[in-house]
């Protein structure tokens, strides 16, 4: 199993970061790499809940996705099992940190060959995802003031 890991300190508390996951309108704004948008067909944010969505790329290509929320621990962890191809499990852990929240993002692929084939996409895309999450959390903090 190949796992791609990255982490980022976000200057907000774990509950503020978690809120960007549990609200489908907010998640749709930041999920995915730069230039992508999302349409959610099903969003059952609970353990075992289904998440069916389409990611729309900057060139107009639509990528259908189906996932399950394998585990959710409010303000601490979200585990997403991607059940459409490519198969992977994404574990996002939130930990209090002097700068706010340390977000640890671990994407474990079932098939090492598939992971190696998409490494050049996944590694920068995961960083961009965290950039977009950081911006979403910052935007929400600004609108609350």
GISUL-V618234 format. One record per residue. N is the residue number from 0. PSI is psi in degrees with one decimal (* if undefined). Layout:
N:PSI  N:PSI
//
This chain:
0:129.8  1:130.8  2:131.1  3:124.9  4:141.5  5:162.5  6:160.0  7:137.4  8:126.5  9:129.8  10:66.1  11:160.0  12:161.6  13:-36.2  14:-34.6  15:-37.8  16:-43.9  17:-36.8  18:-29.4  19:-15.2  20:-43.1  21:-18.1  22:112.4  23:-33.2  24:-40.8  25:-44.1  26:-41.1  27:-30.1  28:-33.4  29:-13.9  30:131.0  31:172.0  32:173.9  33:137.9  34:-5.0  35:150.0  36:171.1  37:147.9  38:123.1  39:125.7  40:-40.9  41:132.1  42:95.7  43:84.7  44:80.6  45:157.1  46:127.7  47:-3.7  48:150.1  49:143.2  50:108.3  51:124.4  52:164.3  53:133.4  54:132.1  55:115.2  56:165.2  57:-18.4  58:2.0  59:-4.3  60:137.8  61:132.6  62:106.7  63:142.4  64:145.4  65:132.2  66:164.6  67:141.2  68:98.2  69:-36.9  70:141.6  71:123.3  72:105.6  73:133.9  74:7.5  75:-41.7  76:142.9  77:127.5  78:122.9  79:126.1  80:111.8  81:110.3  82:-13.5  83:167.9  84:142.8  85:147.8  86:125.5  87:166.7  88:126.8  89:122.3  90:121.6  91:116.8  92:138.5  93:126.0  94:134.6  95:143.4  96:151.0  97:-29.9  98:-3.2  99:-93.7  100:130.6  101:120.1  102:116.8  103:125.9  104:109.4  105:116.7  106:107.3  107:116.9  108:139.9  109:-34.5  110:117.9  111:-37.3  112:-40.9  113:-43.6  114:-44.6  115:-36.0  116:-29.1  117:2.1  118:-44.5  119:-20.6  120:-46.1  121:-43.8  122:-53.1  123:-32.6  124:-38.9  125:-38.8  126:-42.9  127:-37.4  128:-44.8  129:-33.9  130:-46.8  131:-37.1  132:-45.1  133:-44.2  134:-39.0  135:-44.1  136:-41.3  137:-40.9  138:-42.5  139:-38.3  140:-39.3  141:-39.8  142:-20.6  143:-13.5  144:*
//
